[in-house]
Amino acid sequence: MSMKTASLPDSGFTTTIPEKSNVRWFVCFLLFAATTINYMDRSVFSLIEPLLHLPFMGWIPGLDATHQPAYDINFGRVLICFQIAYGVGFLFAGRLIDKLGTKTGYALAVFVWGLASLSHSLVTTVIGFCIARIFLGLGESGNFPAAIKATTEWFPSEERALATGLFNSGSNASAFIAPILIAAVTARFGWHAAFLCTGSMGMIWLVVWLLFPYNKLRRGATQTQANLAPVTEGGSLYSILFRHRGFWAFFLAKGLTDPIWWFYLFYLPKFLNDNYGLNLSHVKYPLFVIYTAASIGSISGGWLSGFLMNRGFSINAGRKTALLVCALCVIPIMFVPHMHTLFPNNAWPAIALFCLATAAHQGWSANLFSTPTDMFPSTAISTIVGLGGAAGAAGGAAFTWLVSHYFSRHPLLIFTLGGSAYVVALLIFQILVPRLGVRRNA
């Protein structure tokens, strides 16, 4: 373990700092595992959905239990409960984690969502599912604020985007693991066991996290963190953030680009089915390819900014160059509506564009998540990431409404918005924050 010494202004002491302990990669693995479990917990309900038709169809008053619309409304209400709770949770989860510290705050978040996941196995009504999904959403909203704060505390500036890309790829890994695991468990033990399985995985992770000496081994205060500390001094944190252009740059960028990812998640299977006739048994292969590309993009996009910084680029140039490359790689998604005309019996040209766009989004996300760590001290990171997540959730709801009303009639409009959102977000970011970062080797 290499060490360095830093004298912190006005601190009255000198602290010894583990510069690049290899333990940081174990922490990154823990973040990856938590993110994978997070997405598996939220996907279980959709995966076992066919098994819930008969027990829960008749909850809506005035509709007979044999009517499919009753079930559709039930299913939609349960999903909406999670989405609303997830967005609302972001508003306070980040601040709570900043106050409690990463280890305690993350542990609390995983405990809440793990307990909520386990509670699904006891549910006997649709109202019960709604309540369980609300607590699941509230708990899961703490994952990204805590994980980004952890990367700030363990990784130097040039490695944070890569670390973020690595742990964020857990959201794609869950798409591979969950269907196989849930199918095997439900086939043998029933749908109740699916929730017990994923909920137990969260509790096992929690035990490992609590046993790990996080605060003892993590990096100490760096000189850059000392330089950033005054940014949030002189008033309440929220009043300071709302006056800081860097906060609004991150907040608006999340609000503009997060909805595009949710669009892919919600509408990609439907688009491939409507335009190319790919049913559930056939669409799994394109989705596997697309999610693999997204994982590669998450890691390589995060790697790119660190690669540039290690070759002389400043934090500002390295981070924004990586964001620009990702933003430009999304633009070809605008041509997807034309692929059906050019290749009417071949879905793979359109799939290739989706692969490029999803990979670029994940690379963009890895770098965007790292920008608050370049502008604010670690004591405020979870709060900022949480508020940014709330912006993404609100933007996602608005974009989903737009898609639901116009996608079938005007797909070109939707894909044009999806392809241009990143360039617009980066332009706004550059106007608000022309110079990013304090110094290198933070």
C-alpha positions as CSV (number, residue, x, y, z in Angstrom):
1,M,0.0,0.0,0.0
2,S,1.6,3.3,-1.1
3,M,1.2,6.2,1.3
4,K,1.3,10.0,1.1
5,T,1.1,12.7,3.6
6,A,-1.0,15.8,3.4
7,S,-1.3,18.9,5.6
8,L,-4.8,20.1,5.8
9,P,-5.3,23.8,6.0
10,D,-6.5,25.0,9.5
11,S,-6.6,21.4,10.7
12,G,-3.6,21.6,13.0
13,F,-2.5,18.1,12.1
14,T,-1.0,16.0,9.3
15,T,-2.8,12.8,8.1
16,T,-1.3,9.8,6.5
17,I,-3.3,8.7,3.5
18,P,-3.4,5.3,1.8
19,E,-3.0,6.5,-1.8
20,K,-4.1,3.5,-3.8
21,S,-4.8,0.6,-1.6
22,N,-5.8,-2.6,-3.5
23,V,-8.6,-2.9,-1.0
24,R,-10.5,-0.3,-3.1
25,W,-11.2,-2.9,-5.7
26,F,-12.9,-5.2,-3.1
27,V,-15.0,-2.2,-2.2
28,C,-15.8,-1.7,-5.9
29,F,-16.9,-5.4,-6.0
30,L,-19.2,-4.9,-3.0
31,L,-20.8,-1.9,-4.8
32,F,-21.2,-4.0,-7.9
33,A,-22.8,-6.8,-5.9
34,A,-25.2,-4.4,-4.1
35,T,-26.2,-2.8,-7.4
36,T,-26.8,-6.2,-9.0
37,I,-29.0,-7.3,-6.0
38,N,-30.8,-3.9,-6.1
39,Y,-31.9,-4.4,-9.7
40,M,-32.7,-8.1,-9.2
41,D,-35.0,-7.2,-6.3
42,R,-36.9,-4.7,-8.4
43,S,-37.2,-7.1,-11.3
44,V,-38.6,-10.1,-9.5
45,F,-42.2,-8.8,-9.6
46,S,-42.2,-8.4,-13.3
47,L,-40.5,-11.8,-13.9
48,I,-43.1,-13.7,-11.8
49,E,-46.0,-11.6,-13.2
50,P,-47.6,-14.5,-15.2
51,L,-48.0,-16.4,-11.9
52,L,-50.0,-13.6,-10.3
53,H,-52.9,-13.4,-12.8
54,L,-55.4,-15.6,-10.9
55,P,-54.7,-14.6,-7.3
56,F,-54.8,-10.9,-7.8
57,M,-57.0,-10.1,-10.8
58,G,-60.2,-9.1,-8.9
59,W,-59.0,-6.3,-6.7
60,I,-60.4,-3.4,-8.7
61,P,-63.9,-2.6,-7.6
62,G,-66.5,-3.0,-10.3
63,L,-64.5,-5.4,-12.5
64,D,-65.0,-9.1,-12.5
65,A,-62.0,-11.2,-11.6
66,T,-62.1,-12.8,-15.1
67,H,-61.6,-9.5,-16.8
68,Q,-58.1,-8.9,-18.0
69,P,-58.3,-5.0,-17.6
70,A,-58.7,-5.6,-13.8
71,Y,-55.3,-7.3,-13.7
72,D,-53.6,-4.8,-16.0
73,I,-54.7,-2.0,-13.7
74,N,-53.6,-3.9,-10.6
75,F,-50.2,-4.6,-12.1
76,G,-49.7,-1.0,-13.3
77,R,-50.6,0.4,-9.8
78,V,-48.1,-1.8,-8.1
79,L,-45.4,-0.6,-10.6
80,I,-46.3,3.0,-10.1
81,C,-46.1,2.7,-6.3
82,F,-42.5,1.6,-6.7
83,Q,-41.6,4.3,-9.2
84,I,-43.1,7.1,-7.0
85,A,-41.5,5.8,-3.9
86,Y,-38.1,5.4,-5.6
87,G,-38.2,9.0,-6.9
88,V,-39.4,10.5,-3.5
89,G,-36.8,8.4,-1.7
90,F,-34.0,10.2,-3.6
91,L,-35.0,13.5,-2.0
92,F,-34.0,12.5,1.5
93,A,-31.9,9.3,1.1
94,G,-28.8,11.1,-0.1
95,R,-28.9,13.6,2.8
96,L,-29.4,10.9,5.3
97,I,-26.4,9.0,4.0
98,D,-24.2,12.1,4.2
99,K,-25.2,12.6,7.8
100,L,-24.8,8.9,8.9
101,G,-21.7,8.2,6.8
102,T,-21.3,5.8,3.9
103,K,-21.0,2.6,5.9
104,T,-24.0,3.2,8.2
105,G,-26.1,4.9,5.5
106,Y,-25.6,2.1,2.9
107,A,-26.3,-0.6,5.5
108,L,-29.6,1.1,6.4
109,A,-30.6,1.3,2.8
110,V,-29.8,-2.3,2.1
111,F,-31.6,-3.4,5.3
112,V,-34.8,-1.6,4.3
113,W,-34.9,-2.8,0.7
114,G,-33.8,-6.4,1.7
115,L,-36.6,-6.5,4.4
116,A,-39.1,-5.1,1.9
117,S,-38.1,-7.7,-0.7
118,L,-38.5,-10.5,1.8
119,S,-41.9,-9.1,2.9
120,H,-43.3,-9.7,-0.7
121,S,-43.4,-13.4,0.1
122,L,-46.0,-12.8,2.8
123,V,-48.3,-10.7,0.6
124,T,-51.8,-11.9,-0.1
125,T,-53.4,-8.8,-1.7
126,V,-52.6,-6.2,-4.3
127,I,-52.6,-3.6,-1.6
128,G,-50.0,-5.6,0.2
129,F,-47.8,-5.6,-2.9
130,C,-48.2,-1.8,-3.2
131,I,-47.1,-1.3,0.4
132,A,-44.1,-3.7,-0.1
133,R,-43.1,-2.0,-3.3
134,I,-43.2,1.4,-1.7
135,F,-40.7,0.3,1.0
136,L,-38.6,-1.4,-1.6
137,G,-38.4,1.9,-3.6
138,L,-37.6,4.0,-0.6
139,G,-34.8,1.6,0.4
140,E,-33.4,1.2,-3.1
141,S,-33.1,4.9,-3.6
142,G,-30.1,4.9,-1.3
143,N,-28.0,2.6,-3.5
144,F,-26.5,5.1,-5.9
145,P,-26.0,8.0,-3.5
146,A,-24.1,5.7,-1.1
147,A,-22.1,4.0,-3.9
148,I,-21.0,7.3,-5.5
149,K,-20.0,8.6,-2.1
150,A,-18.0,5.3,-1.5
151,T,-16.1,5.9,-4.8
152,T,-15.2,9.4,-3.6
153,E,-13.8,8.0,-0.4
154,W,-11.8,5.2,-2.0
155,F,-10.7,6.2,-5.5
156,P,-8.7,9.1,-6.9
157,S,-10.3,11.4,-9.5
158,E,-8.8,9.5,-12.5
159,E,-10.3,6.2,-11.3
160,R,-13.7,7.3,-10.1
161,A,-15.5,7.0,-13.5
162,L,-14.0,3.6,-14.1
163,A,-15.1,2.4,-10.6
164,T,-18.6,3.9,-11.2
165,G,-18.7,2.1,-14.6
166,L,-17.7,-1.2,-13.0
167,F,-20.3,-1.1,-10.2
168,N,-23.0,0.4,-12.4
169,S,-22.6,-2.6,-14.8
170,G,-24.4,-4.6,-12.0
171,S,-27.6,-3.1,-13.4
172,N,-26.9,-5.0,-16.6
173,A,-25.6,-8.1,-14.9
174,S,-28.9,-8.5,-13.1
175,A,-30.6,-8.7,-16.5
176,F,-28.6,-11.9,-17.1
177,I,-28.8,-13.4,-13.7
178,A,-32.3,-12.6,-12.5
179,P,-34.3,-14.5,-15.3
180,I,-32.3,-17.7,-14.9
181,L,-32.2,-17.6,-11.1
182,I,-35.9,-16.6,-10.6
183,A,-37.1,-19.2,-13.2
184,A,-35.2,-22.0,-11.4
185,V,-36.4,-21.0,-7.9
186,T,-40.1,-20.4,-8.8
187,A,-40.2,-23.7,-10.8
188,R,-39.1,-25.6,-7.8
189,F,-40.5,-23.7,-4.8
190,G,-43.1,-21.3,-6.1
191,W,-43.2,-17.5,-6.6
192,H,-43.0,-16.7,-2.8
193,A,-39.5,-18.3,-2.8
194,A,-38.3,-15.9,-5.5
195,F,-38.6,-12.9,-3.1
196,L,-37.0,-14.9,-0.3
197,C,-34.1,-15.7,-2.5
198,T,-33.2,-12.2,-3.6
199,G,-34.1,-10.7,-0.3
200,S,-31.7,-13.1,1.4
201,M,-29.0,-12.2,-1.0
202,G,-29.3,-8.6,0.2
203,M,-29.1,-9.6,3.9
204,I,-26.0,-11.7,3.2
205,W,-24.4,-8.7,1.5
206,L,-25.3,-6.6,4.5
207,V,-23.5,-9.0,6.9
208,V,-20.3,-8.8,4.8
209,W,-20.6,-5.0,4.6
210,L,-21.0,-4.6,8.3
211,L,-18.0,-6.9,9.0
212,F,-15.8,-5.0,6.6
213,P,-13.6,-2.3,8.4
214,Y,-14.7,0.4,6.0
215,N,-13.8,3.5,8.0
216,K,-10.5,2.0,9.2
217,L,-9.1,1.2,5.7
218,R,-10.5,3.9,3.5
219,R,-8.5,6.9,2.2
220,G,-8.1,9.8,4.6
221,A,-8.8,13.4,3.7
222,T,-7.0,14.6,0.6
223,Q,-5.7,18.0,-0.2
224,T,-8.3,18.4,-2.9
225,Q,-11.0,17.5,-0.5
226,A,-9.7,20.2,1.8
227,N,-9.8,22.7,-1.0
228,L,-13.4,21.7,-1.8
229,A,-14.6,21.8,1.8
230,P,-15.3,25.6,1.7
231,V,-17.8,25.0,-1.2
232,T,-20.5,23.9,1.2
233,E,-19.6,26.1,4.1
234,G,-21.5,29.3,5.2
235,G,-25.1,28.2,5.3
236,S,-27.5,25.3,5.0
237,L,-26.4,22.7,2.5
238,Y,-29.5,23.0,0.4
239,S,-29.4,26.8,0.1
240,I,-25.7,26.5,-0.9
241,L,-26.4,23.8,-3.5
242,F,-29.3,25.7,-5.1
243,R,-27.0,28.7,-5.6
244,H,-24.2,26.6,-7.1
245,R,-24.1,26.3,-10.9
246,G,-22.3,22.9,-10.6
247,F,-25.3,21.4,-8.8
248,W,-27.7,22.6,-11.5
249,A,-25.4,21.3,-14.2
250,F,-25.5,17.8,-12.7
251,F,-29.2,18.0,-11.8
252,L,-30.3,19.1,-15.3
253,A,-28.1,16.6,-17.0
254,K,-29.6,13.7,-15.0
255,G,-33.1,15.0,-15.7
256,L,-32.5,15.1,-19.4
257,T,-30.7,11.8,-19.9
258,D,-31.9,9.3,-17.3
259,P,-35.3,9.2,-19.0
260,I,-33.7,7.8,-22.2
261,W,-32.4,4.8,-20.3
262,W,-35.8,4.1,-18.8
263,F,-37.3,4.4,-22.3
264,Y,-35.0,1.6,-23.5
265,L,-35.8,-0.6,-20.5
266,F,-39.6,-0.1,-20.8
267,Y,-40.1,0.0,-24.6
268,L,-37.3,-1.9,-26.3
269,P,-39.0,-5.3,-26.2
270,K,-42.3,-3.8,-27.4
271,F,-40.5,-2.0,-30.2
272,L,-38.8,-5.1,-31.5
273,N,-42.0,-7.0,-31.3
274,D,-44.1,-4.4,-33.1
275,N,-41.6,-3.8,-35.9
276,Y,-39.9,-7.1,-36.3
277,G,-42.3,-9.6,-34.8
278,L,-39.9,-10.8,-32.1
279,N,-41.9,-12.4,-29.3
280,L,-40.7,-13.2,-25.8
281,S,-38.9,-16.4,-26.8
282,H,-37.0,-14.6,-29.6
283,V,-36.3,-11.2,-28.1
284,K,-34.2,-12.6,-25.3
285,Y,-31.2,-13.0,-27.7
286,P,-31.2,-9.3,-28.9
287,L,-31.7,-8.2,-25.3
288,F,-28.7,-10.2,-24.2
289,V,-26.5,-8.6,-26.9
290,I,-27.8,-5.1,-26.0
291,Y,-27.2,-5.5,-22.3
292,T,-23.8,-6.9,-22.9
293,A,-23.0,-3.9,-25.0
294,A,-24.3,-1.7,-22.2
295,S,-22.0,-3.3,-19.7
296,I,-19.0,-2.9,-22.0
297,G,-19.9,0.8,-22.5
298,S,-20.3,1.3,-18.7
299,I,-16.8,0.1,-18.1
300,S,-15.0,1.5,-21.2
301,G,-16.7,4.9,-20.9
302,G,-15.5,5.1,-17.3
303,W,-12.0,4.0,-18.2
304,L,-11.7,6.6,-21.0
305,S,-11.7,9.7,-18.7
306,G,-9.1,8.1,-16.4
307,F,-7.0,7.1,-19.5
308,L,-7.0,10.7,-20.7
309,M,-6.2,12.1,-17.2
310,N,-3.3,9.8,-16.9
311,R,-1.9,11.1,-20.2
312,G,-1.9,14.7,-19.2
313,F,-5.5,15.8,-19.6
314,S,-6.9,17.9,-16.8
315,I,-9.9,16.7,-14.9
316,N,-12.0,19.2,-16.9
317,A,-10.7,18.0,-20.3
318,G,-10.7,14.3,-19.4
319,R,-14.2,14.2,-18.0
320,K,-15.8,16.3,-20.6
321,T,-14.1,14.6,-23.5
322,A,-15.4,11.3,-22.3
323,L,-18.9,12.8,-22.0
324,L,-18.6,14.3,-25.5
325,V,-17.6,10.9,-27.0
326,C,-20.6,9.2,-25.3
327,A,-23.0,12.0,-26.3
328,L,-21.9,11.7,-30.0
329,C,-22.2,7.9,-30.0
330,V,-25.9,8.2,-29.0
331,I,-26.9,10.4,-32.0
332,P,-27.2,7.5,-34.5
333,I,-30.2,6.2,-32.5
334,M,-32.2,8.8,-34.4
335,F,-32.0,6.5,-37.5
336,V,-33.7,3.5,-35.8
337,P,-37.2,4.4,-37.2
338,H,-35.7,4.2,-40.8
339,M,-34.1,0.7,-40.2
340,H,-37.5,-1.1,-40.6
341,T,-37.9,0.5,-44.1
342,L,-34.3,-0.2,-45.2
343,F,-34.1,-3.7,-43.7
344,P,-37.7,-4.8,-43.3
345,N,-36.9,-8.4,-42.4
346,N,-33.7,-7.9,-40.4
347,A,-33.8,-6.5,-36.9
348,W,-30.0,-6.6,-36.4
349,P,-29.2,-3.2,-37.9
350,A,-31.6,-1.5,-35.5
351,I,-30.3,-3.7,-32.7
352,A,-26.8,-2.5,-33.5
353,L,-27.9,1.1,-33.1
354,F,-29.5,0.2,-29.7
355,C,-26.2,-1.5,-28.7
356,L,-24.3,1.7,-29.5
357,A,-26.8,4.0,-27.7
358,T,-27.1,1.9,-24.5
359,A,-23.3,1.4,-24.3
360,A,-22.9,5.2,-24.8
361,H,-25.5,6.0,-22.1
362,Q,-23.8,3.8,-19.5
363,G,-20.5,5.4,-20.3
364,W,-22.1,8.8,-20.1
365,S,-23.6,7.8,-16.7
366,A,-20.3,6.6,-15.3
367,N,-18.7,10.0,-16.1
368,L,-21.7,12.1,-15.1
369,F,-21.9,10.4,-11.7
370,S,-18.3,11.4,-11.2
371,T,-18.7,15.1,-11.8
372,P,-20.1,16.0,-8.4
373,T,-17.0,14.4,-6.8
374,D,-14.9,16.9,-8.9
375,M,-16.9,19.9,-7.6
376,F,-18.0,19.2,-4.0
377,P,-16.6,17.6,-0.9
378,S,-17.5,14.0,0.0
379,T,-19.7,15.3,2.8
380,A,-22.2,16.5,0.3
381,I,-21.9,13.9,-2.5
382,S,-24.8,11.6,-1.5
383,T,-27.2,14.6,-1.1
384,I,-26.3,15.8,-4.6
385,V,-26.5,12.4,-6.2
386,G,-29.9,11.8,-4.5
387,L,-31.3,15.1,-5.8
388,G,-30.0,14.3,-9.3
389,G,-31.7,10.9,-9.1
390,A,-35.0,12.6,-8.2
391,A,-34.5,14.8,-11.3
392,G,-34.0,11.7,-13.4
393,A,-37.1,10.0,-11.9
394,A,-39.2,13.1,-12.6
395,G,-37.8,13.4,-16.1
396,G,-38.5,9.7,-16.7
397,A,-42.1,10.1,-15.7
398,A,-42.5,13.0,-18.0
399,F,-40.8,11.3,-20.9
400,T,-42.8,8.1,-20.3
401,W,-46.0,10.1,-20.6
402,L,-44.7,11.6,-23.8
403,V,-43.8,8.2,-25.2
404,S,-47.1,6.7,-24.2
405,H,-49.0,9.4,-26.2
406,Y,-46.7,9.9,-29.3
407,F,-44.4,6.8,-29.8
408,S,-46.8,4.8,-31.9
409,R,-47.7,7.8,-34.1
410,H,-44.4,9.7,-34.1
411,P,-41.5,7.4,-33.4
412,L,-39.1,9.7,-35.2
413,L,-39.9,12.4,-32.7
414,I,-39.1,10.2,-29.7
415,F,-35.8,8.8,-31.1
416,T,-34.8,12.3,-32.1
417,L,-35.3,13.5,-28.6
418,G,-33.4,10.5,-27.3
419,G,-30.5,11.0,-29.7
420,S,-30.1,14.8,-29.0
421,A,-30.7,14.8,-25.2
422,Y,-27.0,14.1,-24.4
423,V,-25.5,16.8,-26.6
424,V,-28.0,19.3,-25.2
425,A,-27.2,18.2,-21.6
426,L,-23.4,18.5,-22.2
427,L,-23.9,22.0,-23.7
428,I,-25.9,23.1,-20.7
429,F,-23.2,21.6,-18.4
430,Q,-20.4,23.4,-20.2
431,I,-22.3,26.8,-20.0
432,L,-22.9,26.3,-16.3
433,V,-19.5,24.8,-15.5
434,P,-16.8,25.9,-18.0
435,R,-14.1,24.6,-15.6
436,L,-14.5,21.4,-13.8
437,G,-12.3,20.2,-10.9
438,V,-9.8,21.7,-8.5
439,R,-6.7,19.7,-9.3
440,R,-5.6,16.2,-10.4
441,N,-4.8,13.3,-8.2
442,A,-7.7,14.1,-5.8
